[in-house]
Amino acid sequence: MAYKKAKKARKHVDSVVAHVRSTFNNTLVTVAALNGDVLLVKSAGALGFKGSRKGTPYAASQVATQLAKDMESLGVKNMEINLQGPGSGRESVVRSFQSAGYNITVLRDVTPLPHNGCRPCKKRRV
């Protein structure tokens, strides 16, 4: 006897948090609900950019526009953005989300900064 697979209910979320991890080599954007459930994930490498082009602002803006298209079906209106990392795609992601018509309520920089860091290597003797 064949079992019918239950239809997956489409989520409707009003507010989301976009976690942007922008490194020198790539840009990853994760869209999560306010309670922490991950809804969508995209990266510049997954869109077909290769090599050093993954770290460019253009690739980051393409990631954001693809996510904006996917978020239309979720009914998202408001979003918070957490920016992490020193990459060049940080501002272009924010600009792309704004141009897509989303209301950005909070912009947070959550880049980890060492308070004193690791112990440095021993001094080189020549």
C-alpha positions in Angstrom: 0.0 0.0 0.0 1.4 3.4 -1.0 1.4 6.1 1.5 0.6 9.7 0.4 3.2 12.1 1.4 1.7 15.0 3.5 1.9 18.4 1.7 4.4 20.7 3.3 2.7 23.8 4.6 4.0 27.0 3.1 5.3 29.3 5.8 4.1 32.8 6.1 6.6 35.0 8.0 6.2 38.8 8.5 9.7 39.6 9.9 13.0 37.8 9.3 16.7 38.2 10.2 19.3 38.1 7.4 22.7 36.9 8.5 25.3 38.2 6.1 28.8 36.6 6.3 31.1 38.5 4.0 34.6 37.3 3.7 37.3 38.3 1.2 36.6 35.1 -0.8 32.8 34.7 -0.7 29.5 36.1 0.6 26.9 33.9 2.4 23.5 35.1 3.3 21.2 33.1 5.6 17.6 34.2 6.1 16.0 33.0 9.4 12.8 33.6 11.2 12.9 35.6 14.4 12.8 32.4 16.5 15.8 31.1 14.6 14.3 28.7 12.0 16.4 28.9 8.9 14.2 29.6 5.9 16.6 30.3 3.0 20.4 30.1 2.3 22.3 31.4 -0.7 26.0 32.1 -1.4 27.9 33.6 -4.3 29.5 30.3 -5.1 26.1 28.6 -5.3 25.0 31.1 -7.9 27.9 30.1 -10.2 30.5 32.7 -9.4 34.0 31.1 -9.3 37.3 32.1 -7.9 38.0 35.7 -6.9 34.6 36.9 -8.4 32.8 35.3 -5.5 34.1 38.1 -3.2 33.0 41.0 -5.3 30.2 43.4 -4.4 28.3 42.5 -7.6 28.2 38.8 -6.6 26.9 39.8 -3.2 24.1 41.9 -4.8 23.1 39.0 -7.0 22.8 36.8 -3.9 20.5 39.4 -2.3 18.3 39.8 -5.3 17.9 36.0 -5.6 16.9 35.8 -1.9 14.5 38.7 -2.4 12.7 36.8 -5.2 12.5 33.7 -3.0 11.2 35.7 0.0 8.2 37.0 -1.9 6.4 33.7 -1.4 7.0 33.9 2.3 5.3 37.3 2.7 8.2 39.0 4.3 7.9 42.8 4.9 10.4 43.7 7.7 13.9 42.4 8.2 16.9 42.8 10.5 20.4 42.4 9.0 23.4 41.1 10.9 26.6 41.8 9.1 29.7 39.8 9.8 33.2 39.9 8.3 35.5 42.3 6.5 34.4 41.6 2.9 33.4 44.0 0.2 29.9 42.6 -0.2 28.4 44.0 3.0 27.0 47.2 1.8 25.8 45.9 -1.6 23.6 43.2 0.2 21.9 45.9 2.3 21.4 48.1 -0.8 19.9 45.2 -2.8 17.4 44.4 0.0 16.4 48.0 0.2 15.8 48.3 -3.5 13.8 45.1 -3.5 11.3 46.9 -1.2 12.0 45.4 2.2 11.8 47.6 5.4 15.1 47.2 7.2 14.6 47.8 10.9 18.0 47.0 12.4 21.5 46.9 11.0 23.9 45.1 13.3 27.6 44.5 13.0 28.4 41.2 14.7 32.0 40.8 13.5 33.9 39.0 16.3 36.7 41.2 17.6 39.4 39.7 19.9 39.8 41.5 23.2 43.4 40.4 23.5 43.6 37.5 21.2 45.9 34.5 21.1 49.5 34.6 22.3 51.8 35.6 19.5 54.4 33.3 18.1 57.9 33.3 19.6 60.2 36.0 18.2 62.3 34.9 15.2 66.0 34.5 15.8 68.4 34.9 12.9 
